[in-house]
Structure formats: structure tokens, C-alpha cells
């Protein structure tokens, strides 16, 4: 897996030049977080299919991308979001979410909410909890914490201002910690 942004940037550029090995490395580095984001949007049963559709478009449009690793993650998240919204419109429903809503309720009030959320995000159960947040908060939390975008890049994905994304992510993390 790629260790830092410079390596991801180099791999993206190599993939644009036709390197299948570089594209596989980019996929391995970005896919898990992208899948987590899509899972919060469409639910577990359809997340793999929607993420696969996003990767097909990413591969098809890669030659037109320009930028560094952070911009690539934002660009990929934007594509994944568009595929997820298309899927939701096609299905005419919001994902059904189940799970224990009290999973994070026992956390200490003085703990670092973002750090605790990061520790717990590996579990599908926590992603289901995030999916129970209002849509704007859920997307902001996943883009900032799971995908690892800065506020400006997340704002670009969502079509909002960076301050609105920071506020939504903060509110979502606070709700998860309650």
C-alpha cells in the first residue's frame, strides 16, 4: 500500500501513463475508504456494486484528472457520491439502517471524539451508526475522517463551503460520542 501522499500522487500519474501496476496500487490505497463512504450513502447490500461502478468511471476518466493525492481522493469521492446518488434515485429509497444506536454512548465526555471515531471506524457497526446521522453530517464525517479529505476538498465533493463541512462533521462526531 502507498505510504504517503507523494507516493499516491506518483502512482496516479503512472496510472495515467498506462501502468496497470500503478492503478492497482492506487486502487488498494483508496478503495477501502471509498467503500466506507459509499456504504454510508447506500447501505451495505449495494455498496460494493456502487463502488465498483465508481471505479469503472475513475478508470475511464483518469486521463482527464490533474492534481495531487488529496485532489485525487476528492475527485474519486465526488465520482463515488454521484454514483451513489444515482443509485438512490434509481431505487427511490434511502438505505435501511440497523444497529445498536448506543454503541458510542459509553465514551468518556473528555475524550477526543475524532480519535475515538477513527479507532472505531473499522467496524461495519460504526459505519451503520454514522449512516443514522442526518445525511449532511454523515457525509461530512465520512469524507473528513474515513476518506481523509481536508475541509476544502470535502466541500468540493459535497458542493458546499468548507465551513459548513467543518460544522457538519463536528456536529456529527459530537452526536456519535453522545
Helices and strands as residue ranges (DSSP letters): H 5-16, H 20-42, H 44-61, G 62-64, H 69-91, H 113-120, H 124-131, H 135-141, I 142-146, H 151-158, H 162-177
